[in-house]
Amino acid sequence: MNTLYRTTITIPQKIYQRTKIRAAYSNKSVSRFISDILASAIDIEQLKKPIPPLPFGKYAFKEKQAETYPREKIYADHLRRKISR
């Protein structure tokens, strides 16, 4: 059984009215009618296939590591500048 999700969409009133009429002619609820249209538009079979892994982590940058700047040093520099004004 598929898990169903509730969502809100914003569409023009004329499109909603036509959708409601088409759903009634098909003996379906508006929700089911829209769900069927979306399923056919995004090719349900493609959704069943596993998603290939993204290539994150395969490319290494050969730059020098940035020097860490401890929080205490940042704060001390800030206070030093503030006091010297």
Secondary structure per residue as TSV (DSSP state, phi and psi in degrees):
chain	resnum	aa	ss	phi	psi
A	1	M	-	360.0	132.8
A	2	N	-	-77.8	143.7
A	3	T	-	-80.7	131.5
A	4	L	-	-100.4	143.8
A	5	Y	-	-121.3	141.0
A	6	R	-	-90.7	141.7
A	7	T	-	-150.1	165.3
A	8	T	-	-118.1	132.0
A	9	I	-	-123.2	155.3
A	10	T	-	-115.9	118.5
A	11	I	-	-134.9	156.8
A	12	P	-	-62.0	150.3
A	13	Q	H	-59.4	-40.7
A	14	K	H	-62.9	-39.7
A	15	I	H	-66.1	-40.8
A	16	Y	H	-62.8	-43.7
A	17	Q	H	-62.6	-44.0
A	18	R	H	-65.3	-39.0
A	19	T	H	-63.1	-42.1
A	20	K	H	-63.1	-41.1
A	21	I	H	-66.5	-45.8
A	22	R	H	-62.8	-38.2
A	23	A	H	-64.3	-40.6
A	24	A	H	-64.6	-41.6
A	25	Y	H	-63.3	-29.8
A	26	S	T	-88.7	1.4
A	27	N	T	57.4	42.0
A	28	K	-	-128.3	158.0
A	29	S	-	-74.0	161.3
A	30	V	H	-60.9	-40.6
A	31	S	H	-60.2	-47.8
A	32	R	H	-65.3	-40.1
A	33	F	H	-61.1	-48.1
A	34	I	H	-66.1	-39.6
A	35	S	H	-60.5	-42.9
A	36	D	H	-64.4	-41.4
A	37	I	H	-63.5	-44.9
A	38	L	H	-63.7	-41.1
A	39	A	H	-61.6	-41.3
A	40	S	H	-72.6	-30.4
A	41	A	H	-73.0	-31.5
A	42	I	T	-104.4	8.7
A	43	D	T	57.0	88.4
A	44	I	H	-52.5	-34.2
A	45	E	H	-63.4	-33.7
A	46	Q	H	-65.8	-32.5
A	47	L	H	-69.5	-26.8
A	48	K	H	-76.4	-22.4
A	49	K	S	-74.1	144.5
A	50	P	-	-66.5	145.0
A	51	I	-	-77.8	128.1
A	52	P	-	-65.7	146.6
A	53	P	-	-65.3	145.4
A	54	L	-	-76.3	152.2
A	55	P	-	-78.7	18.0
A	56	F	T	-61.9	138.3
A	57	G	T	90.0	-7.1
A	58	K	S	-85.2	-19.6
A	59	Y	-	-110.1	121.6
A	60	A	-	-103.7	137.3
A	61	F	-	-91.8	135.7
A	62	K	-	-94.6	30.9
A	63	E	-	-88.2	159.2
A	64	K	-	-67.7	146.1
A	65	Q	-	-68.1	138.2
A	66	A	-	-67.8	141.2
A	67	E	-	-71.0	132.6
A	68	T	-	-72.9	143.1
A	69	Y	-	-121.7	101.9
A	70	P	-	-60.6	147.1
A	71	R	H	-57.5	-39.7
A	72	E	H	-62.5	-39.4
A	73	K	H	-67.6	-40.3
A	74	I	H	-61.0	-45.8
A	75	Y	H	-65.1	-42.1
A	76	A	H	-62.7	-42.9
A	77	D	H	-62.2	-41.2
A	78	H	H	-62.3	-47.3
A	79	L	H	-63.4	-40.7
A	80	R	H	-60.6	-44.4
A	81	R	H	-65.8	-39.8
A	82	K	H	-67.7	-40.7
A	83	I	H	-71.4	-35.4
A	84	S	T	-74.8	-6.7
A	85	R	-	-74.6	360.0
